[in-house]
Amino acid sequence: MAGASSGLQTKRELGKATRDAFGRALEALGADHPEIVVVDADVGNSTRTEWFGKKHPDRFFNIGIAESNLVGVAAGLASSGKTSVIASFAAFITCNAYDQLRMSVAYPHLNVKVVGSHAGISIGEDGASQMGIEDVSLACSLPGFVVIVPADEDSAKAATAAMVKHQGPVYLRVGRPDVPKIYTSGSVPFEIGKANQLRDGKDLTIVANGIMVAPALDAAETLAGDGIQARVLDMHTVKPVDRDALASAAKETGAVVVAEEHLAHGGLGSVVAYTVAEEQPVPIRYVNLLDQFGESGAPDALLEKYGLTAGKIVEAARAAVAAKAR
């Protein structure tokens, strides 16, 4: 299992948004990778691909608000030997262009990197129509796709580099708000398909990704005060998931909680559930968006209202430990 705690940021100050980290990483990678081309659907100022475009205007293409065409153009460029990076809001690029992703990228297994920005309810005031809350499920359903959800700015930079290096289609989920730092700059252990263990524990394991990793660590600290030692895994890669880390966690801690900013069906929780069921069945509890849309509001207020908090993770952890004891 990759990821020692040496790279862990013990005091979680607020860092940049993962969309900002992606944009800066892509801009820098462009200098060393002349094969990278970027295609955007007229939201480059939001997805931060415009930073690449300003540095490398001959390799940046804005095709307008037309996500299906966006995927088709990127697929054509990839067929010509380019590494295509496409970006739009997560809700638009996965929902509006799913058939094109399926037939033009996944089926021929092309080297297209799909970046879904402004994911989850933490997009805030833009409301339900803009919130990608089913995107991880849709991306995981595409054969051959790798699916990554980084936790903070430094892991997002590392994920962007890994995405470009990987041969084949990748979905990278990034968010709008600034998020707490989890890792120390320059020391992020990141390998596709390998979880990072951020904290050890013997009583249960909290598996989280994206914006929910910081609350998972906060919950573990609260539980420790009650004598419950929680292991915390940053499961940044949903597909392929780290089966070895999950098998070890189930066998060694006997209970699991999964926390994600996503609908209950088809996301990280579903992947963890069927993996644990195969490897070592144990009690599992979930913290997610259940089966409902979000709404317009301040990001912090929405996360509180929909239960995506450290407190809810603590409740789920206590329930999982109690179920283990029965």
HELIX and SHEET records of a PDB file:
HELIX    1   1 SER A    5  GLY A    7  5                                   3    
HELIX    2   2 THR A   18  ASP A   32  1                                  15    
HELIX    3   3 GLY A   44  THR A   47  1                                   4    
HELIX    4   4 GLU A   50  LYS A   55  1                                   6    
HELIX    5   5 PRO A   57  ARG A   59  5                                   3    
HELIX    6   6 GLU A   67  SER A   79  1                                  13    
HELIX    7   7 ALA A   90  ALA A   91  1                                   2    
HELIX    8   8 PHE A   92  ASN A   96  3                                   5    
HELIX    9   9 TYR A   98  GLN A  100  1                                   3    
HELIX   10  10 LEU A  101  ALA A  106  3                                   6    
HELIX   11  11 ILE A  121  ILE A  123  5                                   3    
HELIX   12  12 ALA A  128  GLN A  130  5                                   3    
HELIX   13  13 ASP A  135  CYS A  140  1                                   6    
HELIX   14  14 GLU A  153  LYS A  165  1                                  13    
HELIX   15  15 GLY A  210  MET A  212  5                                   3    
HELIX   16  16 VAL A  213  GLY A  225  1                                  13    
HELIX   17  17 ARG A  243  THR A  253  1                                  11    
HELIX   18  18 LEU A  268  GLU A  279  1                                  12    
HELIX   19  19 PRO A  299  LYS A  305  1                                   7    
HELIX   20  20 ALA A  310  ALA A  325  1                                  16    
SHEET    1   A 2 LEU A  14  ALA A  17  0                                        
SHEET    2   A 2 ASP A 178  PRO A 180 -1                                        
SHEET    1   B 7 PHE A  60  ASN A  62  0                                        
SHEET    2   B 7 ILE A  36  ASP A  40  1                                        
SHEET    3   B 7 THR A  83  PHE A  89  1                                        
SHEET    4   B 7 VAL A 112  SER A 117  1                                        
SHEET    5   B 7 VAL A 170  ARG A 173  1                                        
SHEET    6   B 7 VAL A 146  ILE A 148  1                                        
SHEET    7   B 7 THR A 237  LYS A 239 -1                                        
SHEET    1   C 5 ASN A 196  ARG A 199  0                                        
SHEET    2   C 5 ALA A 230  ASP A 234 -1                                        
SHEET    3   C 5 LEU A 204  ALA A 208  1                                        
SHEET    4   C 5 VAL A 256  ALA A 259  1                                        
SHEET    5   C 5 ILE A 284  VAL A 287  1                                        
END                                                                             
